């Protein structure tokens, strides 16, 4: 499965099909599942529009799950399929294209390009390792520090992953750690944790996080950047620290290994900050301030991100050559906005409310904590079948409708669902996870050991830490 925050993963799209029988068999199975769900729902009394919506959505889910077509192509065709089958009007089903989410993703790609092109991202990462590096364990904490600094500046997780993985592989090569050894696995898994975990603490930290909040807004449930920060940043720090602590406790890195000489050499090569780096730093400080104060100035974060990204190309600043704009992967935008049509289709047919009404009796009287636990476990389950973005697109609004119907604030259950989506055991479940694994430096046995335990630790954190904190900050 490929997913993300909206970046395509390594797949077989456009390549020679290695096993035609298996490939076409999955195509037949995907179509059969879609038709069966349409027929079953229609026979149970659901309207034609609702049944057609479920059938088309099931087809998309199967195509994603079996990796049969590029996920961006599937996402773009989703609203077209809905329209052609009469699920709703173009105005209803194409409404996500008029919302800020797609522009926020594009703005994030533009600011990420600036961060990489000016060298500021590499400087931040190496500075973090420079001030913490030395022993093997301190090196790992330095990676996490770099992840926290970069998180608000580069919303695209795959961009952060590429940057940090290059640094991690450089460390492995310098210290002569061969691929799939214990030490190599530790460094690359720490790099992944540094890339992925801090994003959940910020409204704009990752595509699926921002998408979930935008979908809540479309359902009339709004939260500002700063309010999300207040409710989620501290729990996320604890989660990220515990994630790395699990890695250290299970893998037990050898602290006699010292990387300081290599890190000092790499940091010295950077030299003093260039004028472009200084300009970029000032721009990103302004960006963070504008995002933190969105509830006061009233400008949507999507427009802020676009404006700041655009400004970096202008004369005077000129932080990146405008010709590099063509190098941006627009598939990210198409994938996220296309997936949002699932929510638009559910609202157009009333399936979102029907799902909430159907599930409501199961949670009546169960309480806030049980609802959070259920949402967390649902996120873990969805991960095996859907990309995180597709999972968020499909389940966020129904989950919000459900919690509202039983008198519970939707924020904490949605946060719990996002943390469930962040639990990965197999590489295919998340594009960035797959990217780090595809470097060849991580042994699958090590990966499963660490991240299976992390899922259990997160469950404990959800009950012992997140629940009381979210009660205190009015997320419940």
Secondary structure, 3 states (H helix, E strand, C coil): CCCCCCCCCCCCCCCCCCCHHHHHHHHHHHHHHHHHHHHHHHHCCCCHHHHHHHHHHHHHHHHHHCCCCCHHHHHHHHHHHHHHCCCCCHHHHCHHHHCHHHHHHHHHHHHHHHHHHCCHHHHHHHHHHHHHCCEHHHHHHHHHHHHHHHHCCCCCHHHHHHHHHHHHHHHHHHCCCCCCCHHHHHHHHHHHHHHHHHHHHCCCCCHHHHHHHHHHHHCCCCCCHHHHHHHHHHHHHHHHHHHHHHHHHHHCCCCCCECHHHHHHHHHHHCCCCHHHHHHHHHHHHHHHHHHCHHHHCCCHHHHHHHHHHHCCCCCCCCCCHHHHHHCCCHHHHHHHHHHHHHHHHHHHCHHHHHHHHHHHHHCCCHHHHHHHHHHHHHHHHHCCCCHHHHHHHHHHHHHHHHHHCCCCHHHHHHHHHHHHCCCCCHHHCHHHHHHHHCCCCCHHHHHHHHHHHHHHHHHHHHHHHHHHHHHCCCC
